[in-house]
């Protein structure tokens, strides 16, 4: 009975699927990419492809850099110099346990997912508003809190969409701290004799014996990205999963996975390039672009609070068809708002 009770208490997951066309002026694809800020893995799969074009490969190899700063005092992120150098608009969002929150003396709100006993609080600080009111009591209080009352330090991953020519600004700005520049890791592989689901762009729910459902594709992609054996071998004690039906055998498919801290602006460029993949005739009927967020990110989309104690997943997947139709699948785990 105890096991059954635990199964019933398993964290819930949400998957939202929608379809549209990239040419539709009401399409939300660009906004949803731009407002999913904290991305650590991007993967795309191209059936009937054995090698990437030079342009696409160049995009893949230039998705960085990002930076790791060790023991960075939090007050550095509210200085006028930092805000004027790196911030055009934005908020500093802190997810704090009860003791730390009370020690800071700052105003915040209980986490939406606290339950009866509130153990986590969210503090949101508008950096632009703060920088315009440096003589205000609010700025003095926050600065005093971060510098004296509760001088917090963290290890940070930082990434910056630099539209200028100075590439080393981040390194030089934080030079008095331990800072390292990193490039995302890129894994390229060709999958051979891959059984792929048959899809119809206008049928999210699929058609029996004609096309697969969006949910079936989502599960199948997870298996492909995890390098699961899809042969449905009854003697395989790890997995008996196989490709949903109807399916078609693809001689080769190209899989690319980028891991690091990847900005939405870079993902927009990849998505745009994949949208134009079918400008010239291709054998592939569709390609996919999948993006996973950091499990411990304070938000998922926009300002939506994100929790990670029971999973931490927040991700989205585009299925891009050769007629410019697309499916968009957005998923979150427990302690999350429904995707936008």
C-alpha positions in Angstrom: 0.0 0.0 0.0 2.9 2.4 0.8 4.3 1.9 -2.7 0.9 2.5 -4.3 0.5 5.7 -2.2 3.9 6.9 -3.5 2.9 6.2 -7.1 -0.3 8.2 -6.6 1.8 11.1 -5.3 4.1 11.1 -8.3 4.7 14.6 -9.6 2.4 15.6 -12.5 3.7 16.8 -15.8 2.1 19.1 -18.4 2.5 19.0 -22.1 0.9 21.6 -24.4 0.8 21.1 -28.1 -0.2 23.6 -30.8 0.2 23.9 -34.5 0.6 26.9 -36.8 2.5 28.2 -39.8 5.6 30.3 -39.8 4.0 32.6 -42.4 1.0 33.3 -40.1 1.3 36.9 -38.7 -0.3 35.6 -35.5 2.4 32.9 -35.0 3.9 32.9 -31.5 7.0 31.0 -32.3 9.5 33.8 -32.1 8.0 35.2 -28.8 8.1 31.8 -27.1 11.7 31.3 -28.0 12.8 34.8 -26.9 11.1 34.5 -23.5 12.5 31.1 -22.6 15.7 32.6 -21.2 17.7 29.8 -19.5 18.6 27.1 -22.0 21.2 24.5 -21.4 20.7 22.0 -24.3 19.6 22.4 -27.9 19.1 19.4 -30.2 18.0 19.2 -33.8 17.2 16.1 -35.8 17.2 16.1 -39.7 16.0 12.9 -41.3 17.5 11.9 -44.7 20.6 14.0 -44.1 24.1 12.8 -43.8 26.1 16.1 -43.5 25.3 19.7 -42.4 25.5 22.6 -44.7 28.5 25.0 -44.0 26.1 27.8 -43.0 24.2 25.6 -40.5 27.4 24.1 -39.1 28.8 27.6 -38.7 25.8 28.6 -36.7 26.2 25.5 -34.5 29.8 26.3 -33.8 29.2 29.9 -32.7 26.5 29.5 -30.1 28.8 30.8 -27.3 30.5 32.0 -25.3 29.2 31.9 -21.8 31.1 32.5 -18.5 31.5 31.0 -15.1 32.2 33.4 -12.2 33.0 31.9 -8.8 31.9 33.5 -5.5 30.4 36.6 -7.1 28.8 38.9 -4.5 25.2 39.5 -5.4 25.6 43.3 -4.9 27.7 43.4 -8.1 24.5 42.8 -10.1 22.8 45.9 -8.8 25.6 48.4 -9.3 25.0 51.3 -11.8 28.1 50.2 -13.7 26.8 46.7 -14.2 23.3 47.8 -15.2 24.6 50.4 -17.7 27.1 48.0 -19.3 25.0 44.9 -19.6 21.3 45.5 -19.0 18.8 47.2 -21.3 15.8 45.8 -19.4 15.3 43.0 -16.9 14.8 41.9 -13.4 16.9 40.2 -10.8 14.8 37.3 -9.5 15.9 35.5 -6.3 14.4 32.2 -5.1 15.2 32.1 -1.4 14.6 29.7 1.5 12.7 31.1 4.5 15.7 31.7 6.7 17.7 33.5 4.0 14.7 35.6 2.9 14.1 36.8 6.5 17.8 37.6 6.9 17.9 39.8 3.8 15.1 42.0 5.1 13.8 42.4 1.5 10.2 42.5 0.4 9.0 39.5 -1.6 6.2 37.0 -1.9 5.7 33.4 -0.9 6.4 30.8 -3.6 3.3 29.8 -5.5 4.2 26.2 -4.8 4.9 26.4 -1.1 1.9 24.5 0.2 0.6 25.1 3.7 4.0 25.6 5.2 5.8 28.4 3.4 9.5 27.6 3.0 10.4 29.5 -0.1 10.1 33.1 -1.1 10.5 35.0 -4.4 12.2 38.4 -4.5 11.9 40.4 -7.8 14.0 43.5 -8.4 13.5 45.7 -11.5 17.0 46.7 -12.3 16.2 49.5 -14.7 13.8 51.1 -12.2 16.6 50.7 -9.6 19.2 52.3 -11.7 17.0 55.4 -12.3 16.5 55.9 -8.6 19.9 55.5 -7.0 19.1 58.0 -4.3 15.9 56.3 -3.3 15.4 54.5 0.0 14.6 51.3 -1.9 18.0 51.3 -3.6 19.7 52.1 -0.3 17.9 49.2 1.5 18.7 46.6 -1.2 22.3 47.7 -1.4 22.6 47.6 2.4 21.0 44.2 2.4 23.4 42.7 -0.2 26.5 44.4 1.1 26.1 44.3 4.9 23.0 42.6 6.3 23.2 39.4 4.3 26.2 39.6 1.9 25.3 36.7 -0.4 27.8 35.1 -2.8 27.0 32.6 -5.6 28.7 30.8 -8.4 27.1 32.2 -11.6 26.8 31.2 -15.2 26.6 34.4 -17.2 25.8 34.9 -20.9 25.4 38.2 -22.8 23.9 39.0 -26.2 26.5 41.5 -27.3 25.4 43.6 -30.3 28.7 45.5 -30.3 32.2 44.6 -31.3 33.8 44.1 -27.9 33.8 40.4 -27.2 35.9 40.5 -24.0 33.7 43.0 -22.0 32.4 40.3 -19.6 35.9 38.9 -19.0 37.4 42.4 -18.3 34.4 43.6 -16.2 34.7 40.7 -13.8 38.5 40.4 -14.0 38.9 40.8 -10.2 36.9 37.6 -9.7 37.6 34.0 -10.8 36.0 34.1 -14.2 36.3 31.5 -17.0 35.1 31.7 -20.6 33.4 28.5 -21.9 32.2 27.4 -25.3 29.1 25.1 -25.6 29.9 21.5 -26.3 28.7 20.3 -29.6 28.0 16.6 -30.4 27.4 15.6 -34.1 26.3 12.2 -35.2 24.7 10.4 -38.1 22.0 7.8 -37.2 21.7 5.0 -39.7 18.6 2.9 -40.5 16.4 5.0 -38.2 12.7 4.1 -38.0 10.8 7.5 -38.0 7.2 8.2 -37.2 4.9 9.3 -40.1 3.5 12.7 -39.4 0.8 15.0 -41.0 1.2 18.6 -40.2 -2.5 19.3 -39.8 -3.1 16.3 -37.5 -1.8 16.8 -34.0 -3.9 13.8 -32.9 -2.8 11.7 -35.8 -5.0 9.4 -37.9 -5.1 5.7 -37.3 -2.9 3.8 -39.7 -2.1 7.1 -41.5 -0.1 9.2 -39.1 1.2 9.4 -35.5 0.1 11.7 -32.7 2.2 14.6 -31.5 2.5 12.9 -28.1 3.9 9.8 -29.7 6.5 11.8 -31.5 7.5 13.6 -28.3 8.2 10.3 -26.5 10.1 8.9 -29.6 12.3 12.0 -29.7 13.2 11.6 -26.0 14.2 8.0 -26.8 16.3 9.1 -29.8 18.1 11.8 -27.9 18.8 9.4 -25.0 20.3 6.9 -27.5 17.7 4.2 -26.5 17.7 1.0 -28.6 14.4 1.1 -30.5 14.4 -2.4 -31.8 11.7 -3.7 -29.3 13.9 -6.6 -28.4 12.0 -8.8 -25.8 15.3 -9.8 -24.3 16.3 -6.2 -23.7 15.8 -5.6 -20.0 16.5 -1.9 -20.2 13.9 -0.9 -22.8 11.3 -2.6 -25.1 10.3 0.8 -26.5 9.9 1.0 -30.3 9.0 3.6 -32.9 5.2 4.3 -33.0 3.3 3.3 -36.1 2.9 4.1 -38.9 6.6 4.7 -39.4 9.2 4.8 -42.2 12.8 3.6 -42.4 15.2 6.4 -42.9 18.7 5.4 -44.3 20.4 8.2 -42.2 19.5 11.1 -40.0 21.7 13.9 -38.6 21.5 14.6 -34.9 23.2 17.7 -33.4 23.3 18.4 -29.7 24.6 21.7 -28.2 25.1 21.8 -24.4 26.0 24.9 -22.4 24.3 28.2 -21.6 22.6 29.1 -24.9 20.9 32.4 -25.4 17.4 32.7 -27.0 18.9 34.9 -29.7 21.2 32.1 -30.8 18.2 29.6 -30.8 16.2 32.1 -32.9 18.9 32.0 -35.5 18.9 28.2 -35.6 15.1 28.1 -35.8 15.1 30.6 -38.7 17.8 28.6 -40.6 15.8 25.3 -40.1 12.7 27.1 -41.3 14.5 27.8 -44.6 15.9 24.2 -44.8 13.1 23.3 -47.2 13.6 26.3 -49.5 15.3 23.7 -51.8 13.6 20.3 -52.3 14.6 17.7 -49.6 13.7 14.1 -49.0 12.9 14.8 -45.4 9.2 15.7 -44.7 10.1 17.4 -41.4 12.9 18.3 -39.0 12.8 19.0 -35.2 14.4 21.5 -32.9 14.3 20.7 -29.2 15.4 23.0 -26.3 15.7 22.1 -22.6 16.0 24.6 -19.8 18.2 24.5 -16.6 16.4 22.4 -14.0 17.1 24.9 -11.2 16.2 28.1 -13.2 14.1 30.5 -11.1 11.7 30.9 -14.1 10.5 28.9 -17.1 8.9 31.3 -19.6 8.9 35.0 -19.0 8.4 35.6 -15.3 6.6 32.3 -14.6 8.0 30.8 -11.4 9.7 27.5 -11.9 10.3 24.8 -9.3 12.8 21.9 -9.5 12.5 19.9 -6.3 10.3 17.3 -8.0 11.8 17.2 -11.5 12.8 20.6 -12.8 12.0 20.0 -16.5 10.9 22.9 -18.7 11.4 22.4 -22.4 10.0 22.9 -25.9 10.1 21.2 -29.2 9.4 22.5 -32.8 8.5 20.1 -35.5 9.1 22.0 -38.8 7.3 20.7 -41.9 8.3 21.1 -45.5 5.2 23.3 -46.1 6.2 25.8 -43.3 3.6 24.4 -41.0 5.0 23.6 -37.5 4.0 21.9 -34.3 5.1 23.4 -31.0 5.3 21.3 -27.9 5.9 22.8 -24.5 6.4 20.7 -21.3 6.9 21.5 -17.7 7.0 19.3 -14.5 5.7 19.7 -11.0 5.8 23.2 -9.4 5.3 25.0 -12.6 2.7 27.1 -14.3 1.1 25.8 -17.5 3.2 26.8 -20.5 2.1 30.1 -22.1 
